[in-house]
Amino acid sequence: MSVQVSKSQFKAKALEFFRQVETSGEPVVVTDHGQPKLEIRPYKPHTRNPLDVLRGSVLRYDNPTAPVAEDDWEAL
C-alpha cells in the first residue's frame, strides 16, 4: 500500500519521504488537487543481458559474406 501526500506536504518534508521510501521500499504518491501526479519509489536496476534486447531482431540473413550494395558503386 502506497502513501499519498499532497505537493505542499511533500515539498515541506521531501527528505523525510525519501528516507521512508529507502527504508520501507514502499512508494509514495504525490498528488495535486487530489489527483495522483508522481510516484516516488526505490530504484531497481535492470539485470537483463544486453544481448537479450537484440534477440530475435534479425529474422533472416541469407549471405553474410556478400558485399553490401555491390551494384550501387561506380568506378571513376
C-alpha positions in Angstrom: 0.0 0.0 0.0 1.5 3.3 -1.0 1.3 6.5 1.0 -0.4 9.5 -0.7 0.7 13.1 0.1 -0.1 16.5 -1.4 2.5 18.5 -3.2 2.7 21.0 -0.4 3.3 18.3 2.2 5.9 16.6 0.0 7.7 19.9 -0.5 7.9 20.6 3.2 9.1 17.1 4.1 10.7 15.7 0.9 13.8 14.3 2.6 11.6 12.5 5.2 9.6 10.9 2.4 12.8 9.9 0.6 14.2 8.2 3.7 10.8 6.5 4.2 10.9 5.1 0.7 14.5 3.9 1.2 13.8 2.1 4.4 10.4 0.6 3.8 10.6 0.1 0.0 7.0 1.3 -0.3 6.3 4.0 -2.9 5.0 7.5 -2.1 2.4 9.0 -4.4 2.4 12.8 -4.7 -1.0 14.4 -5.5 -2.0 17.7 -7.0 -5.6 18.7 -6.0 -6.3 15.1 -5.0 -5.1 13.6 -8.3 -2.0 11.4 -8.3 0.8 13.0 -10.3 4.1 11.4 -9.3 5.2 8.2 -7.7 8.5 8.1 -5.7 9.8 4.6 -5.5 13.1 2.8 -4.9 15.4 2.4 -7.9 15.8 -1.2 -9.2 18.4 -1.6 -11.9 17.7 -3.8 -14.9 19.7 -7.0 -14.6 18.9 -8.1 -18.2 21.7 -9.2 -20.5 22.2 -6.6 -23.2 22.2 -9.2 -25.9 18.7 -10.3 -24.9 17.4 -6.9 -26.2 18.6 -7.9 -29.7 17.5 -11.5 -29.6 15.0 -12.1 -32.4 15.6 -8.7 -34.1 17.5 -10.3 -37.1 14.9 -12.5 -38.8 16.9 -13.8 -41.8 20.3 -13.0 -43.3 21.0 -15.1 -46.4 24.6 -14.4 -47.3 26.5 -12.5 -44.6 29.8 -12.5 -46.5 28.4 -11.0 -49.7 29.4 -7.3 -50.5 26.9 -4.7 -49.4 25.4 -2.6 -52.2 27.7 -4.0 -54.8 25.7 -2.6 -57.7 25.5 0.9 -56.1 29.2 1.7 -56.6 30.7 3.1 -59.8 34.3 3.2 -60.6 35.8 6.5 -61.7 
